[in-house]
Amino acid sequence: MNYAQEALKLHEQLRGKIEVISKAQVNSKNDLALAYTPGVAQPCIEIQKDINKSYSLTRRWNLCLVVTDGTAVLGLGDIGPEAGMPVMEGKCVLFKSFGGVDAFPLCVKTKDVDEFVNTVYNISGSFAGINLEDISAPRCFEIERKLQEKCDIPVFHDDQHGTAVIVLAGLTNALKAAEKKIQDVKIIMSGAGAASIAIAKLLLQNGARNIILCDRTGAIYSGRQDNMNWIKNEMAAITNPEGLKGSLDDVMRGADVFIGVSAPKLVSQDMVRSMNKNSIVFACANPEPEIYPDDAKNAGALIVATGRSDFPNQINNVLAFPGIFRGAFDSGACEINNQMKIAAAHALADLVSENELTPDYIIPAAFDSRVAPAVAKAVYEAAKKTCKCRKI
């Protein structure tokens, strides 16, 4: 199938992948009076007395804002907010289809961090949560932090944390299959953007001790001057404990794990051959991975994961964000914290039993019906234990 042509036909036919449907029927004068004026005044008065009633008297309790500025849309880059709308609509479809979460797309026409933050904050009272999407680094880190400080609802950048949750889940089982422990392995990461930095932080919180981030300039280390920014400096202080320098090729020698969230064809078979025995390769660049699975396996990799659906072990964010928001909304959580993300990752990993675990099956498939409920339950329980929750 030519996905580009068929997708264009679908979008032209549908003229939008989502719509607003009324739950209230308006078939009579009484119906109109209850759904709108004069009856609607009473719930307004109740919410004025107690804003928390906006969760019980309106759809707010289940409504997520999916918002972008269009600066990092898929692999297309900075294509503008309007051009990002098909992706935001698609994300809303996935929220509803996999998590039962109503989601609304919003594309904001500004690249100014504070203007973006204020715009989203000023409408946040209509939603139970905010999903930041396709915002370029390093601005995305500042936007997320500022919104988390201002808002009393969960703010979650899926490109960062959704990806990190899936990688942690997959790597947990991959290490089990390879008979290695996270605290002992050398992990090389290609890419120093939103996803890679979030992955590195979450792996460190789960016991990883030796992670080396690489960008176009090479390994990131404390004291490097070229092509650095504040977030890379922050990461240099907590990664690369041996201070290794050089190219991606250089630092991959003797590594146990490669995680790529960067660009196509950056990894050769010789680079994989230079890794330790029973190596693990997560080549997640989309649509073309850093190295194709057959090439990696022929070079000695035991386990290979990609971001694609046509190969085993797909690192797919749809495994995480619908269930994470479902659990957050059901618990009344005011944030999505690290404990909730870790709980989601472990819930995903646990869906693959020891008897089922193989090099080609380390993580559930996207359409596994167990996924969203298991993630939601784990997030709900973690939220109740670790964060402030509204009374449901």
C-alpha positions as CSV (number, residue, x, y, z in Angstrom):
1,M,0.0,0.0,0.0
2,N,1.2,3.5,-0.8
3,Y,0.5,5.0,2.6
4,A,1.1,8.6,1.5
5,Q,-1.5,8.5,-1.3
6,E,-4.0,6.5,0.6
7,A,-3.7,8.7,3.7
8,L,-4.3,11.8,1.6
9,K,-7.4,10.2,0.1
10,L,-8.7,9.4,3.6
11,H,-8.1,12.9,4.9
12,E,-9.8,14.4,1.8
13,Q,-12.8,12.1,2.3
14,L,-13.2,12.6,6.0
15,R,-12.3,16.3,6.1
16,G,-11.0,15.8,9.6
17,K,-10.6,12.7,11.7
18,I,-12.5,13.8,14.8
19,E,-15.9,15.6,15.5
20,V,-17.9,16.9,18.4
21,I,-20.9,14.8,19.3
22,S,-23.7,15.9,21.7
23,K,-24.4,13.6,24.6
24,A,-27.5,15.6,25.6
25,Q,-30.5,15.2,23.4
26,V,-32.4,18.4,22.4
27,N,-35.7,17.2,21.0
28,S,-38.2,19.3,23.0
29,K,-38.6,22.6,24.8
30,N,-37.8,20.9,28.1
31,D,-34.7,19.4,26.7
32,L,-33.6,22.8,25.5
33,A,-34.3,24.4,28.9
34,L,-32.2,21.7,30.7
35,A,-29.2,21.6,28.4
36,Y,-29.1,25.4,28.0
37,T,-31.0,28.3,29.4
38,P,-32.5,28.7,31.9
39,G,-31.6,25.4,33.5
40,V,-27.8,25.6,32.7
41,A,-27.4,28.5,35.1
42,Q,-27.6,26.2,38.1
43,P,-24.5,24.1,37.3
44,C,-22.7,27.4,36.5
45,I,-23.5,28.6,40.0
46,E,-22.4,25.4,41.6
47,I,-19.0,25.6,39.7
48,Q,-18.7,29.2,40.8
49,K,-18.9,28.0,44.4
50,D,-16.5,25.1,43.9
51,I,-14.3,25.0,40.8
52,N,-13.7,21.3,41.4
53,K,-17.3,20.7,40.4
54,S,-16.3,21.5,36.8
55,Y,-15.0,17.9,36.8
56,S,-18.4,16.4,37.8
57,L,-20.8,18.8,36.0
58,T,-19.0,19.1,32.6
59,R,-16.9,16.9,30.3
60,R,-13.7,18.4,31.7
61,W,-13.0,15.3,33.7
62,N,-12.2,13.3,30.6
63,L,-10.9,16.0,28.2
64,C,-7.2,16.3,27.2
65,L,-5.7,19.2,25.3
66,V,-3.3,18.0,22.5
67,V,-1.2,21.1,21.7
68,T,1.7,22.0,19.4
69,D,3.5,24.9,17.8
70,G,4.3,22.9,14.8
71,T,8.1,23.1,15.2
72,A,9.0,19.4,15.3
73,V,6.2,17.5,13.5
74,L,7.1,13.9,13.1
75,G,10.2,13.7,10.9
76,L,9.1,16.8,9.0
77,G,10.6,19.4,11.3
78,D,9.3,23.0,11.6
79,I,6.4,22.9,9.2
80,G,4.1,25.3,11.1
81,P,1.1,24.9,13.4
82,E,-1.5,24.5,10.6
83,A,0.5,21.8,8.9
84,G,0.7,20.0,12.2
85,M,-3.1,19.7,12.6
86,P,-3.4,16.3,10.9
87,V,-1.0,14.9,13.4
88,M,-2.8,16.5,16.4
89,E,-6.1,15.1,15.1
90,G,-4.5,11.7,14.7
91,K,-3.2,11.8,18.3
92,C,-6.8,12.6,19.5
93,V,-8.1,9.6,17.6
94,L,-5.5,7.4,19.4
95,F,-6.5,8.9,22.8
96,K,-10.1,8.0,22.3
97,S,-9.6,4.6,20.5
98,F,-7.1,3.2,23.0
99,G,-7.8,5.0,26.3
100,G,-11.4,6.3,26.1
101,V,-10.0,9.8,26.6
102,D,-11.6,12.7,24.7
103,A,-8.9,14.9,23.2
104,F,-9.0,18.3,21.5
105,P,-6.3,19.5,19.0
106,L,-4.9,23.0,19.3
107,C,-2.1,24.5,17.1
108,V,-0.6,27.7,18.5
109,K,0.9,30.3,16.2
110,T,3.9,31.4,18.2
111,K,7.5,30.3,18.8
112,D,7.8,32.5,21.9
113,V,8.0,30.2,25.0
114,D,6.2,32.5,27.4
115,E,3.5,33.4,24.9
116,F,2.9,29.7,24.2
117,V,2.8,28.9,27.9
118,N,0.4,31.8,28.7
119,T,-1.9,30.8,25.9
120,V,-2.1,27.2,27.1
121,Y,-2.4,28.2,30.7
122,N,-5.2,30.6,30.1
123,I,-7.4,27.9,28.6
124,S,-6.3,25.1,30.9
125,G,-9.4,25.4,33.0
126,S,-11.3,23.6,30.2
127,F,-9.2,20.5,30.5
128,A,-8.2,17.7,32.9
129,G,-4.8,17.3,31.3
130,I,-2.4,18.7,28.7
131,N,-0.4,16.7,26.2
132,L,2.4,18.7,24.6
133,E,3.2,17.4,21.1
134,D,5.8,18.0,18.4
135,I,7.6,21.0,20.0
136,S,11.3,21.4,19.2
137,A,14.1,21.0,21.8
138,P,15.3,22.6,23.9
139,R,12.2,24.9,24.0
140,C,10.0,21.9,24.8
141,F,11.8,21.4,28.2
142,E,11.2,25.0,29.2
143,I,7.6,25.0,28.0
144,E,6.8,21.8,30.0
145,R,8.5,23.0,33.1
146,K,6.7,26.4,33.1
147,L,3.3,24.8,32.4
148,Q,3.8,22.3,35.2
149,E,4.6,25.1,37.6
150,K,1.5,27.1,36.6
151,C,-1.1,24.5,36.0
152,D,-2.9,22.3,38.5
153,I,-3.6,19.5,36.0
154,P,-1.2,17.0,34.5
155,V,1.2,18.3,31.8
156,F,2.9,15.6,29.8
157,H,5.2,15.9,26.8
158,D,4.6,12.6,25.0
159,D,7.6,12.9,22.7
160,Q,9.7,12.8,25.8
161,H,8.0,10.8,28.4
162,G,5.8,8.4,26.4
163,T,8.9,7.3,24.4
164,A,10.9,7.0,27.6
165,V,8.2,4.7,29.2
166,I,8.1,2.4,26.2
167,V,11.9,2.2,26.0
168,L,12.2,1.4,29.7
169,A,9.6,-1.3,29.3
170,G,11.3,-2.9,26.3
171,L,14.7,-2.6,27.7
172,T,13.7,-4.2,31.0
173,N,12.6,-7.3,29.1
174,A,15.5,-7.2,26.6
175,L,18.0,-7.2,29.4
176,K,16.2,-10.1,31.0
177,A,16.4,-12.0,27.7
178,A,20.1,-11.2,27.3
179,E,20.8,-12.1,30.9
180,K,22.2,-8.7,31.7
181,K,21.5,-6.1,34.5
182,I,20.8,-2.5,33.9
183,Q,23.4,-1.3,36.5
184,D,26.1,-3.2,34.7
185,V,25.6,-2.4,31.0
186,K,27.1,0.4,28.9
187,I,24.3,2.2,27.1
188,I,25.0,4.4,24.0
189,M,22.3,6.8,22.8
190,S,22.2,8.5,19.5
191,G,20.4,11.8,19.6
192,A,20.3,14.5,22.2
193,G,16.8,15.9,21.7
194,A,13.6,15.6,23.7
195,A,13.2,11.8,23.5
196,S,16.8,10.8,24.1
197,I,17.2,13.1,27.2
198,A,13.9,11.8,28.7
199,I,14.9,8.2,28.1
200,A,18.3,8.8,29.6
201,K,16.8,10.4,32.7
202,L,14.3,7.6,33.2
203,L,16.9,4.9,32.7
204,L,19.1,6.5,35.3
205,Q,16.3,6.6,37.8
206,N,15.9,2.9,37.2
207,G,19.5,1.9,38.0
208,A,21.5,2.6,34.8
209,R,25.0,3.9,35.7
210,N,26.8,4.2,32.3
211,I,24.9,6.1,29.6
212,I,26.6,8.1,26.9
213,L,24.6,10.5,24.8
214,C,25.8,11.4,21.3
215,D,24.8,14.1,19.0
216,R,26.1,15.2,15.6
217,T,29.3,16.4,17.2
218,G,29.9,13.1,19.0
219,A,29.9,12.0,22.6
220,I,28.6,14.5,25.1
221,Y,30.9,15.0,28.1
222,S,31.5,17.5,30.9
223,G,33.6,20.3,29.5
224,R,32.7,19.9,25.9
225,Q,32.4,23.3,24.2
226,D,31.1,22.7,20.7
227,N,27.4,22.4,19.9
228,M,26.3,22.5,23.5
229,N,23.3,24.1,25.2
230,W,21.9,24.2,28.8
231,I,20.2,20.9,28.6
232,K,23.2,19.1,27.1
233,N,25.4,20.6,29.8
234,E,22.9,19.3,32.4
235,M,23.0,15.9,30.9
236,A,26.8,15.9,30.6
237,A,26.9,16.2,34.4
238,I,25.0,13.0,35.0
239,T,26.0,10.8,32.1
240,N,29.3,9.5,30.5
241,P,31.0,8.8,33.9
242,E,34.3,7.9,32.2
243,G,34.3,11.1,30.2
244,L,34.6,9.3,26.8
245,K,35.2,11.4,23.8
246,G,34.9,10.7,20.1
247,S,32.3,9.8,17.5
248,L,29.3,7.4,17.8
249,D,31.5,4.8,16.2
250,D,34.2,5.3,18.8
251,V,32.0,5.0,21.9
252,M,29.9,2.1,20.6
253,R,32.9,-0.2,21.0
254,G,32.3,-2.5,24.0
255,A,28.7,-1.2,24.5
256,D,25.9,-3.6,25.5
257,V,22.9,-1.4,24.4
258,F,22.4,1.1,21.6
259,I,19.3,3.3,21.7
260,G,18.8,5.5,18.7
261,V,16.2,8.3,18.4
262,S,18.1,10.3,15.8
263,A,18.4,9.7,12.0
264,P,18.5,7.0,9.4
265,K,21.6,4.8,8.6
266,L,23.8,6.2,11.3
267,V,24.8,2.7,12.5
268,S,26.8,0.2,10.4
269,Q,27.2,-3.5,10.8
270,D,30.8,-3.0,11.9
271,M,29.6,-0.7,14.7
272,V,27.3,-3.4,15.9
273,R,30.1,-6.0,15.7
274,S,32.1,-3.8,18.0
275,M,29.5,-4.1,20.7
276,N,29.6,-6.8,23.4
277,K,28.1,-10.3,23.0
278,N,24.3,-10.5,23.1
279,S,24.0,-6.8,22.3
280,I,20.7,-4.9,22.3
281,V,19.9,-2.5,19.5
282,F,16.9,-0.1,19.7
283,A,17.0,1.7,16.3
284,C,13.9,4.0,16.7
285,A,14.4,6.6,14.0
286,N,11.3,6.8,11.8
287,P,10.4,6.0,9.2
288,E,13.9,4.6,8.5
289,P,15.9,3.3,11.4
290,E,19.5,3.9,12.3
291,I,20.1,0.3,11.2
292,Y,17.6,-2.3,9.8
293,P,16.9,-5.3,12.0
294,D,18.4,-7.9,9.7
295,D,21.6,-6.0,9.3
296,A,21.9,-5.6,13.1
297,K,21.2,-9.3,13.8
298,N,23.6,-10.5,11.1
299,A,26.2,-8.3,12.8
300,G,25.6,-10.0,16.1
301,A,22.8,-8.2,17.9
302,L,20.6,-10.5,20.0
303,I,17.6,-8.2,20.2
304,V,16.5,-5.4,17.9
305,A,13.6,-3.0,18.3
306,T,12.5,-0.2,15.9
307,G,9.8,2.4,15.7
308,R,8.1,0.5,12.8
309,S,5.1,-1.7,12.8
310,D,6.5,-4.1,10.1
311,F,9.3,-5.4,12.4
312,P,9.1,-7.2,15.8
313,N,9.4,-5.2,19.0
314,Q,7.9,-1.9,17.9
315,I,8.6,1.1,20.2
316,N,5.2,2.7,19.8
317,N,4.0,5.5,22.1
318,V,0.4,4.4,21.7
319,L,1.4,1.7,24.3
320,A,1.8,4.4,26.9
321,F,0.0,7.7,26.6
322,P,-3.7,6.6,26.4
323,G,-3.3,4.4,29.5
324,I,-1.2,7.0,31.4
325,F,-3.8,9.7,30.9
326,R,-6.7,7.2,31.6
327,G,-5.0,6.4,35.0
328,A,-4.2,10.0,35.7
329,F,-7.8,11.2,35.0
330,D,-9.4,8.3,36.9
331,S,-7.3,9.0,40.0
332,G,-7.8,12.8,39.8
333,A,-4.0,13.3,39.6
334,C,-2.7,16.8,39.4
335,E,0.5,15.7,37.7
336,I,2.2,12.8,36.0
337,N,5.3,12.1,38.1
338,N,8.2,9.8,37.7
339,Q,6.7,7.1,39.9
340,M,3.6,7.0,37.6
341,K,5.8,6.7,34.5
342,I,7.9,4.0,36.0
343,A,4.7,2.1,37.1
344,A,3.5,2.3,33.5
345,A,6.7,0.9,32.1
346,H,6.7,-2.0,34.6
347,A,3.1,-2.7,33.8
348,L,3.9,-2.9,30.1
349,A,7.0,-5.1,30.7
350,D,5.0,-7.5,33.0
351,L,2.5,-8.2,30.2
352,V,5.2,-10.3,28.5
353,S,5.6,-13.4,30.7
354,E,8.9,-15.2,31.2
355,N,7.5,-18.1,29.1
356,E,6.6,-15.7,26.2
357,L,9.8,-13.7,26.3
358,T,11.9,-14.1,23.2
359,P,14.3,-11.8,21.3
360,D,11.4,-11.0,18.9
361,Y,8.9,-10.5,21.7
362,I,10.0,-8.1,24.4
363,I,7.0,-5.7,24.4
364,P,3.3,-6.1,23.8
365,A,1.9,-5.1,20.4
366,A,-0.1,-1.9,19.9
367,F,-3.4,-3.7,19.5
368,D,-3.0,-5.9,22.6
369,S,-6.2,-5.2,24.4
370,R,-4.6,-5.7,27.8
371,V,-2.2,-2.7,27.4
372,A,-4.3,0.4,28.2
373,P,-6.1,-1.2,31.2
374,A,-2.9,-2.5,32.7
375,V,-1.1,0.8,32.3
376,A,-4.1,2.8,33.6
377,K,-4.4,0.6,36.7
378,A,-0.7,0.9,37.4
379,V,-0.7,4.7,37.0
380,Y,-3.9,5.1,39.0
381,E,-2.3,3.2,41.9
382,A,1.0,5.1,41.7
383,A,-0.9,8.4,41.6
384,K,-2.9,7.6,44.7
385,K,0.3,6.8,46.6
386,T,2.7,9.5,45.3
387,C,0.9,12.7,44.2
388,K,-1.9,15.1,45.0
389,C,-5.2,13.9,43.7
390,R,-8.6,15.6,43.5
391,K,-11.5,13.9,45.2
392,I,-13.4,11.9,42.5
